[in-house]
C-alpha cells in the first residue's frame, strides 16, 4: 500500500518562508538562494549555522495545491 506524503509545514530560513516536510529539506531548498554552492563549500561553517526554524503560525499560508517543497514567493 502506498504511503501518504508527509504534509508540508512552514519554516523560516533567514528571511525566506519555505514549506517543506522537514527543516533539513527547507534548508536545502533555500541555501542556493542565499549563496552559491561554491560559497557554501568555502564557508562550510556558515552552512552548518544555517537554520530552518519551524513557524507553525504560518502553516495557514500553505498553498494546498502544492505537494512538493517550495519557497513561498511573497517572502
MMTF fields as JSON, N, C-alpha, C and O atoms, coordinates in Angstrom:
{
  "mmtfVersion": "1.0.0",
  "mmtfProducer": "UNKNOWN",
  "numBonds": 299,
  "numAtoms": 300,
  "numGroups": 75,
  "numChains": 1,
  "numModels": 1,
  "chainsPerModel": [1],
  "groupsPerChain": [75],
  "chainIdList": ["A"],
  "bondAtomList": [4, 2, 8, 6, 12, 10, 16, 14, 20, 18, 24, 22, 28, 26, 32, 30, 36, 34, 40, 38, 44, 42, 48, 46, 52, 50, 56, 54, 60, 58, 64, 62, 68, 66, 72, 70, 76, 74, 80, 78, 84, 82, 88, 86, 92, 90, 96, 94, 100, 98, 104, 102, 108, 106, 112, 110, 116, 114, 120, 118, 124, 122, 128, 126, 132, 130, 136, 134, 140, 138, 144, 142, 148, 146, 152, 150, 156, 154, 160, 158, 164, 162, 168, 166, 172, 170, 176, 174, 180, 178, 184, 182, 188, 186, 192, 190, 196, 194, 200, 198, 204, 202, 208, 206, 212, 210, 216, 214, 220, 218, 224, 222, 228, 226, 232, 230, 236, 234, 240, 238, 244, 242, 248, 246, 252, 250, 256, 254, 260, 258, 264, 262, 268, 266, 272, 270, 276, 274, 280, 278, 284, 282, 288, 286, 292, 290, 296, 294],
  "bondOrderList": [1, 1, 1, 1, 1, 1, 1, 1, 1, 1, 1, 1, 1, 1, 1, 1, 1, 1, 1, 1, 1, 1, 1, 1, 1, 1, 1, 1, 1, 1, 1, 1, 1, 1, 1, 1, 1, 1, 1, 1, 1, 1, 1, 1, 1, 1, 1, 1, 1, 1, 1, 1, 1, 1, 1, 1, 1, 1, 1, 1, 1, 1, 1, 1, 1, 1, 1, 1, 1, 1, 1, 1, 1, 1],
  "groupList": [{"groupName": "UNK", "atomNameList": ["N", "CA", "C", "O"], "elementList": ["N", "C", "C", "O"], "formalChargeList": [0, 0, 0, 0], "bondAtomList": [1, 0, 2, 1, 3, 2], "bondOrderList": [1, 1, 2], "singleLetterCode": "X", "chemCompType": "L-PEPTIDE LINKING"}],
  "groupTypeList": [0, 0, 0, 0, 0, 0, 0, 0, 0, 0, 0, 0, 0, 0, 0, 0, 0, 0, 0, 0, 0, 0, 0, 0, 0, 0, 0, 0, 0, 0, 0, 0, 0, 0, 0, 0, 0, 0, 0, 0, 0, 0, 0, 0, 0, 0, 0, 0, 0, 0, 0, 0, 0, 0, 0, 0, 0, 0, 0, 0, 0, 0, 0, 0, 0, 0, 0, 0, 0, 0, 0, 0, 0, 0, 0],
  "groupIdList": [1, 2, 3, 4, 5, 6, 7, 8, 9, 10, 11, 12, 13, 14, 15, 16, 17, 18, 19, 20, 21, 22, 23, 24, 25, 26, 27, 28, 29, 30, 31, 32, 33, 34, 35, 36, 37, 38, 39, 40, 41, 42, 43, 44, 45, 46, 47, 48, 49, 50, 51, 52, 53, 54, 55, 56, 57, 58, 59, 60, 61, 62, 63, 64, 65, 66, 67, 68, 69, 70, 71, 72, 73, 74, 75],
  "secStructList": [7, 7, 7, 7, 7, 7, 7, 7, 3, 3, 3, 3, 3, 6, 6, 3, 3, 3, 3, 3, 1, 1, 2, 2, 2, 2, 2, 2, 2, 2, 2, 2, 2, 2, 1, 7, 2, 2, 2, 2, 2, 2, 6, 2, 2, 2, 2, 2, 2, 7, 7, 3, 3, 3, 7, 4, 4, 4, 4, 4, 4, 7, 7, 6, 6, 7, 7, 1, 7, 3, 3, 7, 6, 6, 7],
  "xCoordList": [0.842, 0.0, 0.888, 1.793, 0.649, 1.491, 1.305, 0.215, 2.412, 2.393, 1.968, 2.409, 1.121, 0.67, 1.851, 2.682, 1.939, 3.049, 2.947, 1.857, 4.102, 4.119, 3.626, 3.909, 2.898, 2.385, 3.498, 4.479, 3.321, 4.27, 3.986, 2.83, 5.052, 4.951, 5.807, 6.742, 5.489, 6.193, 7.497, 7.538, 8.558, 9.862, 10.397, 10.161, 11.114, 11.823, 13.294, 13.892, 13.876, 15.31, 15.779, 15.51, 16.478, 16.787, 15.484, 14.605, 15.325, 14.087, 13.108, 12.11, 13.383, 12.511, 11.561, 11.93, 10.34, 9.358, 9.375, 9.153, 9.639, 9.75, 8.754, 8.639, 8.039, 7.159, 7.833, 8.165, 8.035, 8.749, 8.274, 7.573, 8.661, 8.277, 9.176, 8.749, 10.434, 11.409, 12.257, 12.355, 12.865, 13.743, 14.937, 15.364, 15.473, 16.618, 16.251, 17.032, 15.072, 14.597, 14.433, 14.787, 13.905, 13.735, 15.094, 15.252, 16.056, 17.414, 18.047, 18.646, 17.912, 18.487, 17.844, 18.516, 16.561, 15.858, 16.256, 16.419, 16.409, 16.708, 18.184, 18.499, 19.072, 20.515, 21.017, 21.788, 20.615, 21.127, 20.675, 21.301, 19.611, 19.179, 19.957, 19.962, 20.608, 21.373, 22.812, 23.355, 23.426, 24.809, 24.933, 24.101, 25.975, 26.242, 26.814, 27.283, 26.77, 27.329, 28.808, 29.289, 29.52, 30.947, 31.172, 32.097, 30.353, 30.487, 30.218, 30.895, 29.23, 28.964, 30.147, 30.487, 30.781, 31.943, 33.093, 33.787, 33.285, 34.374, 34.089, 34.994, 32.853, 32.492, 31.508, 30.331, 32.009, 31.19, 30.557, 29.444, 31.244, 30.715, 29.409, 28.519, 29.289, 28.05, 26.92, 25.774, 27.243, 26.238, 25.72, 24.515, 26.649, 26.274, 25.408, 24.46, 25.726, 24.994, 23.631, 22.778, 23.417, 22.138, 21.027, 21.127, 19.979, 18.895, 17.566, 17.278, 16.78, 15.386, 14.543, 14.467, 13.919, 13.125, 11.667, 11.088, 11.085, 9.672, 8.787, 8.974, 7.817, 6.905, 5.462, 4.818, 4.934, 3.588, 2.49, 1.468, 2.676, 1.656, 1.544, 0.576, 2.517, 2.484, 2.002, 1.922, 1.686, 1.19, -0.028, -0.239, -0.82, -2.04, -1.752, -2.655, -0.517, -0.15, 0.176, 0.44, 0.157, 0.441, -0.537, -1.744, -0.014, -0.847, -1.269, -0.429, -2.553, -2.993, -2.827, -2.891, -2.616, -2.42, -0.984, -0.705, -0.067, 1.335, 1.565, 1.081, 2.304, 2.601, 4.099, 4.5, 4.923, 6.369, 6.874, 6.259, 7.99, 8.572, 8.761, 9.092, 8.541, 8.685, 8.959, 8.68, 9.51, 9.722, 8.507, 8.136, 7.895, 6.72, 7.212, 8.016, 6.75, 7.292, 6.976, 7.636, 6.024, 5.732, 6.71, 6.677, 7.593, 8.54, 9.808, 10.712],
  "yCoordList": [-1.179, 0.0, 1.243, 1.341, 2.207, 3.402, 4.254, 4.358, 4.852, 5.692, 7.11, 7.644, 7.709, 9.086, 10.029, 9.828, 11.066, 12.018, 12.78, 13.038, 13.129, 13.915, 15.324, 15.857, 15.925, 17.271, 18.32, 18.197, 19.344, 20.453, 21.361, 21.603, 21.865, 22.745, 23.98, 23.942, 25.067, 26.334, 26.367, 25.992, 26.823, 27.036, 28.381, 28.783, 29.07, 30.287, 29.937, 29.363, 30.288, 30.149, 31.555, 32.062, 32.176, 33.602, 34.36, 34.285, 35.088, 35.858, 35.177, 35.779, 33.936, 33.205, 32.288, 31.65, 32.234, 31.277, 30.088, 30.232, 28.927, 27.715, 26.697, 26.511, 26.041, 24.948, 23.654, 23.432, 22.792, 21.537, 20.532, 20.889, 19.283, 18.255, 18.269, 17.882, 18.719, 18.752, 20.01, 20.604, 20.405, 21.567, 21.394, 22.344, 20.194, 19.927, 20.182, 20.764, 19.746, 19.957, 21.456, 21.923, 22.204, 23.653, 24.331, 25.214, 23.922, 24.487, 24.219, 25.113, 22.992, 22.63, 23.421, 23.772, 23.699, 24.438, 25.916, 26.523, 26.487, 27.914, 28.254, 29.336, 27.357, 27.636, 28.212, 29.172, 27.671, 28.227, 29.667, 30.369, 30.101, 31.495, 32.438, 33.651, 31.877, 32.683, 32.849, 33.953, 31.756, 31.747, 30.698, 29.798, 30.829, 29.819, 28.561, 28.607, 27.459, 26.208, 26.386, 25.88, 27.103, 27.332, 28.131, 27.832, 29.128, 29.91, 29.042, 29.177, 28.151, 27.238, 26.306, 25.995, 25.855, 24.964, 25.662, 25.061, 26.94, 27.702, 27.965, 27.907, 28.247, 28.594, 27.569, 27.864, 26.385, 25.285, 25.625, 25.186, 26.386, 26.775, 27.553, 27.417, 28.352, 29.103, 28.147, 28.355, 27.102, 26.094, 25.4, 25.217, 25.021, 24.346, 25.273, 24.816, 26.546, 27.514, 27.891, 28.409, 27.639, 27.977, 27.163, 25.941, 27.833, 27.176, 27.321, 28.347, 26.286, 26.317, 26.239, 25.193, 27.341, 27.42, 27.141, 27.753, 26.238, 25.878, 27.057, 27.649, 27.397, 28.52, 28.045, 28.35, 27.303, 26.733, 27.77, 27.457, 28.994, 30.028, 30.455, 31.117, 30.089, 30.431, 29.272, 29.417, 28.141, 26.99, 27.351, 26.775, 28.292, 28.68, 29.308, 29.405, 29.731, 30.325, 29.277, 29.62, 28.013, 26.919, 26.937, 27.086, 26.785, 26.63, 25.16, 24.292, 24.859, 23.463, 22.669, 21.44, 23.361, 22.645, 22.138, 21.336, 22.596, 22.196, 20.928, 20.804, 19.998, 18.745, 18.55, 17.656, 19.379, 19.292, 20.569, 21.628, 20.461, 21.604, 22.789, 22.624, 23.986, 25.195, 26.409, 26.393, 27.459, 28.735, 29.6, 29.802, 30.104, 30.971, 32.292, 32.993, 32.619, 33.755, 35.109, 36.086, 35.219, 36.505, 36.812, 37.903, 35.858, 36.082, 36.743, 37.004],
  "zCoordList": [0.0, 0.0, 0.0, 0.828, -0.919, -0.968, 0.289, 0.85, 0.698, 1.891, 1.516, 0.499, 2.328, 2.084, 2.252, 3.139, 1.404, 1.541, 2.857, 3.367, 3.384, 4.619, 4.311, 3.238, 5.233, 4.976, 4.997, 5.731, 4.181, 4.163, 5.346, 5.693, 5.965, 7.112, 6.861, 6.061, 7.54, 7.362, 8.159, 9.331, 7.496, 8.12, 7.645, 6.506, 8.517, 8.138, 8.002, 8.912, 6.854, 6.624, 6.279, 5.19, 7.214, 7.158, 6.957, 7.815, 5.852, 5.664, 4.715, 4.32, 4.349, 3.423, 4.166, 5.152, 3.68, 4.176, 3.226, 2.024, 3.776, 2.976, 3.517, 4.728, 2.613, 3.002, 2.615, 1.451, 3.617, 3.413, 4.457, 5.404, 4.274, 5.238, 6.467, 7.555, 6.298, 7.391, 7.265, 6.192, 8.372, 8.367, 7.449, 6.793, 7.398, 6.517, 5.06, 4.307, 4.675, 3.304, 3.027, 1.945, 3.982, 3.827, 3.658, 2.815, 4.45, 4.385, 3.017, 2.419, 2.53, 1.225, 0.09, -0.879, 0.204, -0.838, -0.83, -1.889, 0.349, 0.472, 0.249, -0.246, 0.602, 0.573, -0.753, -0.726, -1.919, -3.177, -3.451, -4.245, -2.812, -2.977, -2.068, -2.278, -1.066, -0.115, -0.596, -0.569, -1.035, -1.528, -2.625, -2.742, -3.417, -4.439, -3.779, -2.642, -4.49, -3.981, -3.651, -2.638, -4.505, -4.271, -2.992, -2.238, -2.737, -1.495, -0.271, 0.748, -0.367, 0.756, 0.973, 2.114, -0.115, 0.02, 0.734, 1.555, 0.411, 1.023, 2.499, 3.331, 2.814, 4.189, 4.764, 4.972, 5.01, 5.499, 6.85, 7.139, 7.66, 8.965, 8.83, 9.669, 7.799, 7.564, 7.2, 7.597, 6.445, 6.083, 7.346, 7.521, 8.213, 9.451, 10.314, 10.953, 10.334, 11.154, 10.574, 11.295, 9.287, 8.651, 9.295, 9.403, 9.717, 10.435, 9.71, 9.094, 9.799, 9.346, 10.61, 11.255, 10.954, 12.186, 11.876, 10.978, 12.603, 12.415, 12.812, 13.874, 11.948, 12.156, 12.016, 11.012, 12.997, 12.863, 12.644, 12.033, 13.128, 12.936, 11.474, 11.1, 10.646, 9.22, 8.348, 7.128, 8.941, 8.171, 7.329, 6.262, 7.797, 7.083, 5.714, 4.883, 5.468, 4.182, 3.117, 1.964, 3.5, 2.568, 1.396, 1.585, 0.207, -0.988, -1.02, -1.258, -0.786, -0.694, -1.987, -1.971, -3.105, -4.369, -4.517, -5.409, -3.65, -3.744, -2.925, -1.8, -3.504, -2.812, -2.582, -1.836, -3.215, -3.041, -2.394, -2.519, -1.709, -1.001, -1.945, -3.12, -1.402, -2.212, -1.323, -0.124, -1.933, -1.26, -1.536, -2.692, -0.496, -0.617, -1.224, -0.609, -2.383, -3.137, -2.534, -2.887, -1.664, -1.031, 0.076, 0.646, 0.396, 1.495, 1.008, 1.802]
}
